[in-house]
Amino acid sequence: MQEKKQNMFKSDLITRLGQKQTAVKFKMYSKDENVQNVLTTDVTPLIANYQSLSGEVTYGGKVVTKLVTVEENGTITGLSYTVDFTDEFKNESITTDSVLDINLSVIDIVTEFEGTEIIVNAVIEADITLYKREENTYIESGNFISKNCEVKFGATSAYVDETFTVGNEMEIKDSIAKVLLSKSEAVLNAASVTEGVLTVDGEVFLALTYLSTDNNAVKNALFSFPFTQELAVQGDGAANLTAKVKMTKIHLDVLEDSKTSLFNAEVTLAVKGIITNMQIVNALTDAYSLTNETANTYCSVTSTLSKGLFGSLQTVNGIVETSLADAVFSGTAGLTVNIIEVASLAGGITVKGTVAGTIYFTKGEQEVGSEKFEIPFTLQIETPLADLLTFASLYGAVKQIAIENNGGKLDIDCDILFTVNLMQNMTESFIADVAEGEAIEDTLGAIEVCIAKKGDSVWEVAKNLRMSEEDLLKLNPDLTDPLTKDEKLIIYHQRTA
């Protein structure tokens, strides 16, 4: 066997395996009297753990549910409940050492109540992504005639799974009697890695539902504040990350006889994802021997390269038909952004989805109610990083919302901040191994005449003649690469005694 130098590299492929829905049902109870109405049901699922097995993954988490209810005596109160859940997902690509990302979302909520009993039915969807690492062997050099190339591939340099708390002091121009519901979302605007430090910049959006002391009305206010966090990592490259809120704490400071309420918000975030970079190795794409038959084993490798993330502020508008022509709207709750479809084009990304939530209203002096709404949208997000080979993952949160009631027709404007993660798959082919076969019997004469076809490369012609490109060009210096016409080649073979 001719001498050869083999080497190895590790590449990583991000693959979305699919989705699995889990039905969660549980009971809650009002604090004092029978329930007259449930204004809001807010469900937040959180993944706690998972275990990769051969051909499947088992995972568990908790569902945090917060309700705003109206009791028969007119008392408006907030309730909370947490329930655990487990499920499994089968896929033959999963192995015992697989690294997975399980992203949870709520796709349906049905709330029923009778007396003091409240039954919540929720459907939780798990979107499961596999980070797969492969070891690839390639031929770097050898004592044969070879054609070299640069093989580019994406490799994961670090996995990110960090939890931290950010906070801010805020005020509201109202006197708060009681906080009924608080919900936070976090969106990342940028991420960069320098000398082992990952810096993430983002924004927290806080929706506060409260009872005002003025007229006992249910109101809602939206707040936002930026954050920057530095995290230690063991690699460099471009980051592909998501941020999830694990917990929100509100510390309220109500001043007596004041029309302003101050509060501190502490939001615990979980940032997860990967950091990848593009690497290059020199490998062979073709090889042959002058003296022996050769058998080349080819390998094709697909890997994923993160192209980075960025934030994009977009506006969505919609008209919602209601029967509440004479209602006074006091706020919103449970605002969610649902992504349905994402497509990458040259210079931009098309996003289809919906904005959904609950609107609070009052009718007359006493009646407090709520109504759900949903607005479909199609958006174009421009970015020079996108092309037909790019694929993107997005998540977003509502930053601001404005509602105008025109005789029961609600004109709704939403400002949504999206985190856009861009990725690209690269497929490269190269020789994984070269095996030497039988010796080639020399039956050639001293002079050989052959016809090379138009479009052939000099490499292909030389390989067919079992000689090097250099020797072929010495004998035929006028050849172009590739050939622009059929060529009659005369080859002189040197004989040794």
Helices and strands as residue ranges (DSSP letters): E 4-29, E 35-53, E 56-71, E 76-90, E 99-114, E 117-142, E 145-172, E 176-194, E 197-212, E 218-232, E 238-254, E 261-288, E 292-321, E 328-345, E 348-363, E 367-382, E 390-406, E 409-439, E 447-452, H 458-464, H 469-475, E 487-492
